[in-house]
Amino acid sequence: MKFELTSEEVQTVLAALDNYGDLMETMFQESSDPKDEEEMGSAEWCWQKIYGQSVEQFNNSVADAVGEGEQPDNQPTTPIDPYTLPTWTD
């Protein structure tokens, strides 16, 4: 399944997961209930997954902006050796 979120929505989800993870950590420290610890770990896992994807998308958009992304189909497929360029004489 694929979700498309704006950067503001991503930041909101990350903040909510961070707050939820902190709450579960506090609850686990008070109760020592393994379910609270599992919920805390799940929140952290989700946070890491979403954060990682947002960083990857940002890096890809920067790479595309500076020309490091996919090359158009009309680019030469063989390397060009600058020392073998033709010379013109009069």
N, C-alpha and C positions, 0 to 999 in steps of 0.2 A: 504494500500500500504506500502511496506517495502523497505527502501533504505539501502544499505550497503556502508558506507564511511570509508576511512582510517582515522586515527586520524589527519593527516595533512589536509585532506579535511574538516573534522569537524571544525578544528581550523580556516580554511579559511572562511567557511560559517558563523561561529560565529563572526569573525572579520567584515565581510561584513554587517551582520545584526546589529551589534553594531554601525558601522559607519552610516548606513542608519537610524537607530533610532535616533542617534545624529543629523543628518541632518534634519530629520522631526521635532525634538524638536525645533531646531533653526528656521525652517520655521514657525512652529506654534507660537512661541513667537513673530515673526515679523508680522504674518498675522492674528492670532487668528481664522484661518479657521478650523472648526471641522474635515474636511477631513484630514488635516495634523496631528491633534491629534490622529485620528483613525489609520492612517498609523504608527505613532510612537508607539501606543499601539500594533498594529499587529506585528511590528518588535520585540518588547520586548517579546510578547507571543511566537513567533517562536524561539527566542533566548533561552528563558527558556525551551521550549519543547526539543530542540536539546541538550542543555547543560544537562538537566536532564537525557536524554537517554544515553548520553556519560558517565556520572558519574555512572549510573546504570550498564552499560556494563563493565566499569572499575572495579567496586566493585564486580561484578559477576566473572570476570576473576581472580581477586585476591582471592576470596573465593574458586574458583575451584583449584587454584594453591596451596592453603594451606589445601585443603581437606575438605572444608566446603560446597562444591557443592553437586550435586547429587551423591548418593552412588551407587556403582555397584550392580548388581543383586545378586551377590554371598555373600553379607554381611548377617550376621545373622539377623533375623527379631525379635527375642526375646532378651531381655537384658540378659546379663550374670552376675550372682552374683559371685564375686570373692571368697566369703566365702563358696561356695558350690562346688568349684573345687575338682575333685577327688584327693585323696592322694594315693601314692604308698608305699607299705611296702615290705620289703625283705622277 
